[in-house]
């Protein structure tokens, strides 16, 4: 009798431990939270207008390898725009060397970057998107320059194009 009760308790404990990660997602379910953006394209249109790395980063929320972006060491004056739609996102005067391997800025151009939370690597991070087309840019952290904003916008160079200031 005691063994039967013990077996039942253990079985219930295992059933109760079934995590959310084990649940199957219903692909027919409509996502009520889906954002709409001013610039929208079909997947085929995005694929034809972006190179492979840009598509991977902007449309699939990928991350380029650290220290591979041509924009990492760029010190010219100008503005960094979304590689997908051309929206101005970051000013060169707010760029700093973080040592992380990705272009970093202490602030965004207000209204042009939107934020969301992701748990893709097991903990909460603030993800950044272009507010115009929804393209994934990178993440923002609270370990930036303390003398300015304290923020580090860690951005994939593939998500950006640089437009130099004309003299």
C-alpha positions, 0 to 999 in steps of 0.5 A: 500500500505504501509503495503504491502511494509512493509510486503515485506521488512520484508519478504526479511529481514528474507530470507536474514538472512538464515545462513550457519548453516541452509544450507543442506550439499551435502553428495555426494560432494567430499571434495577437501581439504581432506588430505592424510596421510602416515598411513591410515586405514579403519574405521573397522581397526581403531576400532579394533586397538584403545580402545573406548576412543582412537577411540572417540578422535583420529578418531571422534575428541572427547574430554576426560573429564578433569583430567581423563588421566593417563598421566596428572601427569606423570613426567617421562622422555621420549616421548609422541607418537600418540596412533594411529600410534606411531609417536613421538609428544611431549617430556616430557621436554616440558610438564608443568602443566597448571591446565586445566585437560589435558596434556599440552606442550609448543611445539611439535616435529616439522613436526610431528603435523599438524594444522587446524582451527575448529569452533565446539564450536562457535569460531575459535580454532587451532586444532592439528592432528598427521601429520602421521595418521591424528588423532585428538590430541587437540588444541593449545592456546596462553596462555602457559608459556611466558618464553618459547614459550607462547603456550599451546598444550592442548592434550587429554591423550587418543590420546597419549602413553608414551614411557619412556627414557631407561637408 
